[in-house]
């Protein structure tokens, strides 16, 4: 069996910044509340006319260049997103056309866990010998679905995209992966209207049912339980323990969640990658964006073990243990 390893990484953030001070003029909130309850200082917003596929394509171009490849080398595309450009066609189809890829592409949707699920999809495709070079993108423009009069959600989310190139390798770069879903918790985080269960009507839009609805405290409790559990399972599947983790890269939803799970796993806080202060919760993009930050900071070295851990609506969760095999920033 072949193995899969990361050989390229790229990121894209839209230019427009929305600061906590900006939000203070929009809803009844404060910089102090947002920083102490979430750790967020600012977030990025996709420009007018800039869709998830545009964010994804920009990150994809950067990852392909970083791998030293061209679009012709990519033989499969997986896009993790929960804010697709349209109900259909898939965002992967649009990204494929924007990049000029000739391979097949598919969307994977597991809310904020989408990137980990997408990585799994790409890994097993390579391990099965069905592809040798896969572009995996996590991209979201969730601010398009947020009610900017609802202080409970509008302070949290930001837009962005991160991508990796995964290639067949002799040694495993992607090691153990653990994934999980529990649909009995579907109601705690949802965009109720806009799908087949509840098509958008003027009445439903007036009620705001096309916006993100979240019972934040329930998601918080779920996250601090699920992240350590899924991380431990993925580490066990890799023959490792939390002592072997060089960098814990959790989905960036709340700094208090990151601190709590680090303590529960016995991982020092300085080993936990956090960029939430600058970009907020970028959903499917948050994990590859955080790895990209680490990579460009020069702190990621060949042989380092990363635990990439997602959780989100569904409910869904998942962890992928990665041995970093790539050299320094090109
Ligand atoms: O990507 C995965 C999805 N999301 C998450 O993982 C989020 C997980 N949950 C969280 O991060 C936290 O639950 C939140 C940050 C969303 C909320 O923090 P909390 O400490 O759980 O606050 P809370 O919901 O219990 O609300 C406490 C108070 C409430 O006021 P009252 O009822 O006590 O008077 C809220 O109305 O804080 C109020 N509040 C705010 N105040 C100022 C809620 N949002 C804000 C706000 N500014 N933006």
Boltz pocket constraint, residues with backbone or C-beta under 6 A from the ligand:
constraints:
  - pocket:
      binder: B
      contacts: [[A, 28], [A, 29], [A, 30], [A, 33], [A, 34], [A, 37], [A, 38], [A, 112], [A, 151], [A, 152], [A, 153], [A, 155], [A, 189], [A, 215], [A, 216], [A, 217], [A, 218], [A, 219], [A, 220], [A, 223], [A, 252], [A, 253], [A, 254], [A, 281], [A, 283], [A, 311], [A, 312], [A, 313]]
      max_distance: 6.0
